[in-house]
Amino acid sequence: MPRRRTSSSSSSTGSTSGSTTGTTTGAAAAPRNRTPQPVRIRRRSFGDFVKAFFAFLALAVLLVGVPGALATQIGWPLPDGVPSFDWLQQEITVQTFLNILTVIVWLAWAQFTACVLVEMKAALSGVGVPGRVPGAGPSQLLARQLVAALLLVGATAASFTPGLSQLGNSYDANQKPTVAAAQATPGLFAQQQEQASGAAAALAEQASHAAAHADAGGSTAQQGDTKFYRIQPPEGRHHDSLWEIAQRHLGDGRRYKEIFELNKDRVQPDGSKLSEASLIRPGWIMEMPGDARGGDLVEMPDAAPNVSPDVQQQISDYALTGDHAQGAGAQGGSGHAHGGGATQVSVPEQRRPAHDTGHQQATAVGAESDSSFGLPEALLTAPLLAAGLLGALGRRRRQALWQSAFGSVGGRRGMEPPTPTGDAQDVQDALLVGADPEGVRLLDRSLRGLAASLAEESRALPVVYAAWLSNGDLHLQLAQPAGKPPAPWQQGQDQTFWMLSRTDAERYEDVDTAAPYPGLVSLGTMDDSRLLLNLEAVPGIVSLSGREADRAAVFASVAAELATNGWSDRMTITLVGFGEDLTPLAPNRIRHLEDVEALVETMEAETRQRRGALGAAGHDSVLTGRTGPAQHTRWAPHLVLLAAQPSAEDAVKLAELAADAGRLGIGYLVGSETGDLPGAAWEMEITAQGKLLARLLGLELDAQLLPAAQQRAVVELFVEADPERETDGPASTPPFLVDISEQGRPAVYARLVGPYEIIGLDNPDGERSALLHEALALLLLHREGVHPRVLSSALWPRGVTDDVRSALLDRLHDWLGTDPDGTPRLATDGSGRLTLAKTVVSDLDVLRSLYHEATQGRGVDSRAVRGRLLTDALVLVRGPLLADRPEGRYRWLTHEIVDAQLPLLVADTGLALCEFHMEKDRAEKAIEALQAALRTAPADERLWHELLRATHATGDTDRLTALATDLIGRSGARGLPPRTEALLDELLPTWRDAIAAVG
């Protein structure tokens, strides 16, 4: 009867989880990831005996021949007695060099002998994986291979765990389970052994095929030598993946695609089908390629007494589906294939509504990815990072404006922020195109809304490992089932997924609760899904391997997003050995340490402090401190980013600190040159092609990066906007000055300050009028030029095709027309940006020019000219910017600082005109100017102060009391600002009693 073989996942009882560091770290060992099963000893082949013979010869030569040759040919290299100081002054001869080399060889032999003894003891005692001999990496690897080959034909080979399939693994295998073989690199002897073993396996497969064919009368309906693998339930935090199955049984994780193709769309025992390589379920059966092998193979069905009859029947039934499934593979998989918890971080089911109301910004970017016009793709495809950077940059620029206006006499230093150029300008444009502020807002509201709902039900926050943004929906992947989610959240593909549709998320409003998961950070995308990993929830260290430059781009992206994201309240980000120049992004969040020694000292103290604080507060983890009555404590996360690989000693210390980090709200992302890091709970690799691989999790992402050039340009933008930065000169010139004389009458005049009006152009047809008006407004507010992609992303935030954008630009060009000399009023500069002719101006351009001329031009030397210019400027102010803009349009204004510039400019104009009138004691004229300015800048405290002084100058106490009463009413529960109270005490000492009397 033909026999089938099945590989039943098992693990050595002596192996520990990859997230622990063994006994040296003091960290608790993670639960075993597989249940041990007895295996039948396979018959030894002639090749096994040949390998054992050569292994015996090699060991004999290395253990006996080397010391024998040294003793007989060279002798004892060290002096017989204690040498005198004269020995140091003797001439160095050839014999001296030979003696030194002999000592080195003796030491190497002693170390190798110790390795052989350790490996032999571990193999014969059956403890699984041996201890590590200090500094003996290659030596211990060689010893392991030779001992394994020698014992391959011995009676004890059955107990040699983690199995002969692991020959050639690195000497650090004691820190990884058997299933983590994807992290090991076979050595020379291991490659030879695997080649020989593969050849023997291939011959055995051919013989089995022939026998099966003969027994079945030539039928191929039953593949007698087909091997199967049954996915076992996860234990602890480890889950199986096709990559590590291929690594363990085929010798190369990249062959996971062969396993996927063999099993794609075949009906599994639970009725579902395999449709994605990253999504497998416990209990599923995998047909394996013919050369699959491994120490845990058993033969089916009669030679496997420990495999239940039900499993045997499942495997037999599954084998019969092979030919049919392979022929019907084009029919597609079932939706049930998603989920199952077979990996720790898996892709959620994607809900595709009939009408896509929630397209992510990534889709919008993708629609124009073929025409990036030279803008940095890294920021175009990072909508959450771009939104965070753009929002932080806007806040920084507003802060500079306000600090300039309120912190100095005249206050004009920051009125016109410097216009970026070169790479900084390209990066700013990429941020404008790539940013998805609406997505950030919905993510923040959704997470806070979830926290508030759980608090109302007196439920703790579940531990969230990751979040996926997929087609507008938000999926949270929990560490373990946490019951039914609160409405409007729904349970996802299984009990470890909570899902919120974008439609439901849009119903959320701002709530006053702490950010529940501030440690979420984007890592990259898979298909249409964006992964955010919760760094503070990882049960250990997250390691990142790859080339130094590639790792640096990932670390910079993570640091920048954590520092500026919109879904956290506050946190500490510690950058070690890199990123000192990133501090300007968020000086209150980012701190920099020079080396690992300083980091260990700092984190040891903070770990002790957090443990004590949690104990004193009666919380199990920081999550219980973020909801309910204790949420005021906030429990802000501390995320550590260490780009360079630490030394072995420092790595062990970090592993000890990270063992309990998830509970304390501390996360560690550590760089590694080899991917072999003690205490690493999750291991990732960044490739030169920009792929972020997490093989044991079954993930392959298009990584989110911030390369060095873009990083420098981003930092330059923030440094230029620093309110504390020294500038050359007391004032700045507007980017565009208008000829305010009678001869400078424009051909096209747009009124933006107040209701939007255009003079000098025919009104376009109704369907396109709104788009053309909005495009012209954007161009008028950016006289330095607008990138075509910035324009299109402003008008169509969810994306647009190239032909639609080109058609709009053609219509805009035709609508604006040409000047009398034939010059087009819409042109393209040398960098490809759209610019307007000087004959197209706005009232904001005129307002800036009038104020500039009054305070820095002709008005400086002529009082009459200054008064006329300031009066003309204030007449232009008819209300806020674009006061009647339609609902849902002009959303790009949220990225601008003109909403802060215009009120300050109007206030400065009103103050200057007030000063002009008060010089001649014209208090009523001064009051009139201030009231005109207050209609556009009602929150400017400077205007109210001057209004109080001008009113006091009239000598009307009742009028001053009425003004004070009005100010108190406007201030609300916050009360009057301290400086306003002090001014009232000076001007009207009895104001409190007077206001109380009025009631």
C-alpha positions, 0 to 999 in steps of 0.5 A, a space after each residue: 500500500 502506498 504511504 503518505 508522509 505528514 510533517 506534524 509541527 513540533 518543537 524541542 522541549 529545550 528550545 525557547 521562544 525567540 523573544 527570550 534571551 535564555 537564562 542569561 537574560 533573566 527574562 521568562 521563557 515564552 511558552 513553547 510554540 509546538 507540542 512535541 510528538 514522537 517520531 520514527 527514526 528514518 533508515 540511514 542511507 549510504 550517504 549518511 555513513 559517508 558523511 559520518 566517516 568524513 566527520 569522524 576523520 575531521 574530528 580526529 585530525 582537529 582534536 588529535 592531529 593538531 595538538 600532536 603535530 604542534 607537540 612533535 614539530 614545534 614543541 612548547 612555545 612559552 619560556 620555561 621560567 619568568 622572563 626578565 625585563 631584558 627579554 623585552 629589549 631582545 631582537 624579534 626573530 622568526 622563531 618569536 613569530 612562530 612561537 606567537 602563532 603557536 600559542 594562538 593555534 593552541 588557544 584555537 584548538 582549546 576553544 574548538 575542543 570545548 565546543 566539541 565537548 559542549 555539542 557532544 554533551 548536548 546531543 547525547 543528553 538530549 537537552 536539545 540546544 547546547 550552551 554557547 561557548 564565549 567567542 566561539 561562533 564559527 568554531 561552535 558552528 563547525 563543531 555542531 555540524 561535525 558532531 551532528 554528521 557523526 551522530 547521524 548514524 548513531 542510536 542517539 540521533 532520534 533524540 538529537 533536537 532540534 533535529 537534523 534538518 537544523 544542521 548548519 544553523 547559527 550557534 545562536 539557535 539556543 535563542 530561537 525556536 525550531 520554527 525560527 530557522 528562517 533567521 539562520 544561515 547555513 555554513 559550508 559544511 551544512 550546504 554540502 550536507 543539505 545538497 547530499 541529503 537533497 539528492 538522497 531525498 530526490 532518489 527516494 522520491 523517484 523510487 516511491 513514485 515508481 512503486 506507487 504507480 505500479 501498485 495503482 496500475 499506473 494511476 496518479 490519483 494517489 500520490 503515495 510519496 506526497 508529504 503533508 504538513 498540518 498547522 498546529 494551534 499557536 501557543 504563547 505568542 508565536 504563530 506559524 507561517 509559510 515562510 518558516 515552514 519552507 525554511 524548516 522543511 525545504 531549506 529556503 524560506 523563499 520557497 514558500 511560494 511553492 507551498 502556496 501554489 500547491 495548496 492555493 484554493 484547495 478546500 481545507 478541513 474547516 471548509 475555507 481555502 488558502 487565498 493569500 500566502 500570509 493567511 493560514 489557519 491552525 488545523 489546515 493541511 499543507 501539501 509539501 513539495 517532493 523534496 521536503 524533509 526535516 527531523 519531525 517528519 512522520 509516515 502516514 497512516 499506519 506508521 504514525 500511531 500518534 496521529 489521530 484517525 481523524 487527522 489521518 482521514 483529513 489528510 487522505 481527503 485533502 490529498 484527493 482534492 489536489 488535482 481538482 484544485 490545481 485545475 480550478 485554481 483560477 476560480 479564486 479563493 474564499 473569503 473565509 481564508 482570512 483570519 484564523 490567527 495563524 500569524 501575529 500580525 495578519 492582513 484584515 479582510 478588505 471590505 469593498 463597498 459598491 460606492 467607495 466613499 472612503 478612499 484613502 489618501 494613498 489611493 489619491 496619490 496612486 492615481 498620479 504616481 506616474 507623474 510625480 514631476 520630480 517630487 519625493 515619492 517617499 512623502 507622496 506615499 506616506 499620507 499619515 507622516 506627511 499630514 503630521 509633518 505638515 500640521 506640525 510645520 503649520 503650528 511652528 509657523 503660526 507660533 513664529 508669527 504670533 511670537 513676532 507680533 506679540 513679542 516685539 515692538 512693531 512685530 514684523 519679523 515673522 510676518 512673511 515666512 521665508 519661501 523655501 527653495 530647492 529640495 526644501 520646496 520640493 519636500 514642502 510640495 510633496 507634503 501638500 500632495 501626500 498629506 491626508 489630514 482627514 484620515 488622521 482626524 478620523 483615526 484620532 477620533 475613532 481611537 479616542 471614541 473607542 476609549 470613551 465607550 470602553 470607559 463608559 462600560 467600565 472595560 479596560 482597553 485591549 492590548 492592540 498589536 497593530 492597526 490596519 487602514 484598509 479602503 477607508 476602514 480601520 481594523 485593530 488587531 488585538 493581542 487576544 480576544 477581548 469580547 464584543 467591541 462597543 458600537 459602532 465597532 464590529 468584530 472583524 474576521 475573527 475575535 482578535 479583530 475589531 473593525 470600524 467602517 469609515 462611515 461610522 468613524 465620520 459620526 464620531 465627534 471630539 471627546 475629552 479622553 486620553 489617546 489610547 494608542 499613541 505608540 501606533 506608527 506606520 511601517 508600510 503598505 501591503 496591497 491596499 492596506 496600511 500597517 501601523 505597528 503599536 511599538 509600546 505593546 510589543 512584548 519585547 524588542 522589535 529588531 530591524 536588519 538591513 543595510 545601514 542607509 536603508 535602516 536609517 530611512 526607516 528609523 527616520 520615518 518612524 521618528 518623524 511620524 511619532 514626533 508629529 502624529 495627530 493621534 497622541 497627546 504626549 510621549 517621549 522619543 529617545 533617539 540613540 546614536 542618530 537623529 540629533 538633527 531631528 530634534 527641531 521636529 518636536 523639541 518637547 518630544 524628542 531627546 537624543 542620547 549619544 550611546 547605549 551606555 547612557 540609554 541603559 542607565 536612563 531606561 533602568 531608572 525609568 523602568 523601576 519608576 514606572 513599575 513602582 508607579 503602576 503598583 502604587 496606582 493599582 494598575 496592571 499596565 499603562 492601558 488601565 491608566 488611560 481609561 476610567 477614573 485614572 485617565 488623568 494620569 495619561 501614562 504617556 509612552 516612551 519609545 526608544 529608537 536605537 539604529 546601530 546594533 548594540 554589543 552582545 553585552 548591551 543587547 542582553 541588558 536591553 532584552 532584560 529591560 524590554 521583557 516587561 516593556 509592553 506592560 509599562 508603555 515602553 517600546 524598543 526598535 533596535 537596528 541589527 546588522 544580522 537580524 540576530 538580536 537577543 530578546 527580539 519579539 518581532 524581527 524585520 528586515 528592510 531590503 535595498 528594494 524598499 521592502 519591509 519583511 517580517 518573515 515569521 509574521 508572514 508580512 511583506 510590506 512596501 516600506 515607509 521611508 524617509 531617505 537622508 535627502 528628504 530628511 535634511 529638507 524636512 529639518 530645514 523647513 522646521 529650522 527656518 520656521 523656528 520662532 527663536 531663530 535669528 534673522 537678518 534684518 528687522 523686517 521682511 518684504 512681501 513675496 509680491 509687491 504691487 505698483 500702487 500708483 495710478 499707472 499700476 492698475 491691474 488687468 485682473 483684480 480678485 477680492 479675497 479679503 471678504 466675499 470672493 469677487 473677480 474683476 476683469 474676467 468673464 464668469 466661466 460656465 457654471 459647471 467649471 466656475 467653482 474649480 477655476 475660481 478655487 484654482 485662481 485663489 490658490 495661485 493668488 495666495 502663492 505668488 512664488 508658484 504652485 506645483 501642478 500636483 499641489 494644485 490638483 491635490 488641492 482641488 481633488 484631495 482624493 486623486 485625479 487622472 492626468 488628463 483631467 488635470 491637464 484639461 483644467 490647466 488648459 481651461 484656466 489658461 484660456 480663462 485668464 487669457 493674455 496681456 495686450 502684449 501677448 504674454 500669457 497670464 498663466 505661465 510655467 517657471 523653470 522648475 515647472 511651477 505655475 505662476 501668475 503674471 504681475 497684471 493679475 493681483 488680489 486685494 491681499 497683494 494690495 493690502 500687503 503692499 500698502 502696509 509695506 510702503 507705509 511702514 518701510 517705504 515712502 511713509 517713513 519720511 512723510 506723515 501725510 503719505 503714511 496716513 493715506 496709505 494706512 487708511 487705504 489699506 484698512 478700507 480694503 478689509 471687508 471681512 475674513 479671507 474668502 468669507 463666502 466660500 462654499 461648503 466642502 471646498 477650499 479645504 487646502 486652506 487648513 494647510 496655509 498660515 494665511 488665516 493667521 497672517 491676515 488678522 495680524 496684518 490687519 491688526 498691525 495696520 489698525 495699530 499703526 493708523 491708531 498711532 498716527 491719529 493719537 500723535 495728533 490727539 484724535 482719539 475718535 479717529 483712533 477708535 474708529 481705526 481700531 474698531 475696523 481692525 477688530 472686525 477681522 482680528 477680534 482676538 488680538 489683545 493688542 487692539 483691545 489694549 489700544 482701544 482702552 487707551 484711546 477710550 481713556 483719552 476721551 475722558 468719558 469714564 462711563 464709556 470706558 466702564 462699558 468697554 471694560 464690561 464688554 471685554 469681561 463678557 467676551 472673556 467668558 469663564 477664563 476671565 480677563 488676561 492678566 495684562 488686560 487686568 493690569 491695564 484696567 487697574 492703571 486706567 480705571 482703578 475703580 473698574 471692578 466696583 463700577 462693573 459690579 454696580 452695573 451688574 
